[in-house]
Amino acid sequence: MARKSSCDVTSDPIPLPTLGGRVAVLGGNEQEKTALLVGLAMQQVRQQGTVLCVDARRHRPTEVQLRLLLRGPTPYLPLPSAGEVPVAVAQAVLSTISRSLADKDRLPPLLLLDSLPPTPEWARTLSFLLKAGVTVIELLRSPTDLIFGRYDTVLLLRAEGQEADALSRAVGRKVGATDLEQLPPGEGIYITLARVQRVLLPTNMS
C-alpha cells in the first residue's frame, strides 16, 4: 500500500528559492548531482558572487565543468581519496571566502561541498563560515548524515526503491517515497520547517 504523501505533488513546481545558511542535498544519481552543483555555481557566477566547490565524490564531469566555469586557481578543490579535508584545503577555503567577505557589495559567498565526511575540525571551520554569512550547500553521502537541527533547508532529488524510502524516513515522512520516485527530471523537493514544495532545479542553461 502506497504511503500518503505530505507534499502536494499536484501543485506546479516553483523556481528554487534563494538558498541561505546550511543546506543539505540528498538523492539523485551522479549526473543529477553534478547538474545541480553546476547549475548553482552558474547562478552565483551570473550574479558576480564568489563560489567555491570542495569535492570528495570526484565525479570527473563535475571537475571538468566547474573548472571551465570557475576560472582561477582555487574555485574547485578535489580531496584525496581518503576524503578527509586536509589542512591546506581548509586554509584555501578560508582564504578565498575571507577575500570575498571583505567586499560588502557582493553576494554572500557560496560554498559547495560534495560528499565530505563530517569531522570535528571541519565542523568548526563550517561553523565559523556560517556565522560569517556564507551559504553552505552540502551533498550528503547518506541519509544518516542528515542530523535534525543542523540544516536550515533540505533539498531532495529523485530517488528510487529503498533509497527513496530511506530519504522519506530521514525527513520524518514529510515527503513520501512515491513522491521521490515520481519526480520529473530537473525537479526536486524543497523542505524547511514551514514549507514542503516541488521546485525547479537550476541548470547551466538557466
N, C-alpha and C positions, 0 to 999 in steps of 0.2 A: 504493500500500500504506500503510495507516494505521501511524503510529509507535506503538510500545509506550509506554504511559503509566507514569511512575514515581510516580504518585499513585493511591491506591486509591479510585477513583471509586465503587466499590460500597459503601464504608463510609457510614454515616449522617453527615450534617454535624453539627458541634457548634457551640454558640454561639461567636461570635468571642471569642477570649481577650482579656484586658485588654492593651491595647497600651501600649508604653513605648518611650522612645528615639526613633529616627528611622525612620519607616515610609514605604515607597514604595507607591503605588497606581497600577496600570496597567489598561487595558481599560475596558470599559463605554461606553455611549452617554451623551449629555448628561443624560438623565433619571436614569440609574443612578448617575452621578457625583454629581448633586445629592442623590439619595435617600441615598447613603452619607454625604455631608457633614452633611446634616440629621439623620440617624439618630445619628451620632457626637456631634454637638452636643447632641442631646436627652439622650443618656445622660449626658453631662457635666453638663448643667444639672440633671437629676434628682438627681444626687449633690452638687449645690451647688458644683460646681467651675467655675473660670473657663475660658471658651472664646473664642477669637478666630479669625476667618477673614480671610485676605488672599487676594483673588480677582483673578486676571488673566484667567480664562476669560470672566467677565462674562455667565454664563448667567442671564438675568433671573429665572427661578423660584428660583434659588439665593439671590439677593439678597432677594427678597420673603419667602421662608420664613425665612431666617436673621434678617432684621430684625424679623420678627414674634416669633421665638423669643428672640433675644438682645437684650433691651431695653437701651438705653443709647446713648451717643454713639459708641463706638468698636469694638463687638464684630465689626462687619463692615466691612472696608476694601477697597473696589474700587480696582484700579490703573488708571492711564491706559492708553490703547490701546497705547502703546509697550511696556507690560508690565514695564519695569524698576521696581524698588522705590525710590520717592523717599525722600529723607532724612526727610521729615516722617512718612511711613508707618512707616519703620523705628523712628523715635523713639516713635511712638504704640504700636507693638508692645512695645518695651522698657519703656515706662512702664506699660502695662496689665499685662504679665507680672510686672514688679517688684512692683507692689502686691499681686498675688496670692501671690507667693512669700513676702511678708512675713507671711502668715497660715499658720503652720506646721500648723494643724489642718485645712487644706483639701487637696483632691486636688491632685496636680501639675497645673499649667495645661496646657490642650490648645490647640495652635496648628495650625489647618487651613490648608494652602497649596494653592491651586488653580491649577496651570499656571504657576507663577512661573519665569522664566528664571534659570538659575544665573549669578550674577555674583560676583566676588571679595569685594566689600564685603558683600553679603547673606550669603555663605557664612560670613564672620567673625561676623556677627550670630547666625546659626543655631548656630555652634559655641559661642558664649557661652551661648545659651539652653539648649542640650542639656546643657552642663556644669552648669547651674543646676537641672537636673531636669525641664525642660519636655518634654512629649510632642509631637513634631512629626510630623504626617501630611501627606504631600505627594502630591497628584495630579500625576503627571509628564506632561509634554507628549508624550514619545516614549520608546519602549524604549531608545533610545540614551542617555537621561538616567539609566538605571539603572546606576550605576557600582559595580563589585564592592567591597565593604568599606565603602561609605558608609552603607548602611542596615542596621538590626538586623532588620527584618522587611519582607517584600514581600507585598502583598495584590493578587491578580489578580481582576479582574472578567470577566464574559463577553465574548468576542471571537469574531470570525468570519474565515474566509479568511486572507488574507495577514497581517492584524493578529494573529490567533491564533498563526500560525507565528512572527511576529517576537517576540511575548511569550514563547513557548516557548523560542526561542533565547536571549532576554535572561536567562532564569533557568537556563540551562545544561541545558535539556531535563528539568528536574526535573518539569515538567508538560507533557504532550503538547498539541499544538494541538487535537486532538479533545476533550480534557478541557474546554478553554475554550469550545469551540463548543457542547458539550452541557450546560453549567452551567444548572441551572434558575434562574428568576427569584428574586432575593433571596439567592443564594448566591455565594460567592467561594472562592478557594483561598489559604490562609494558608501562607506559606513562611518558615521560619527555617533556620538551619544544621542543626538536628536534626529538623525536622518539616515535613511537607507534608500538609495536611489540608483537606478541604472544610469550610467554615464557613457559618453563617447570618449574614447581614449585619444590622446594626441598622437599624431603621426608626423613623420619628417616631411610630409607634404602639406600639412595644415598649419 
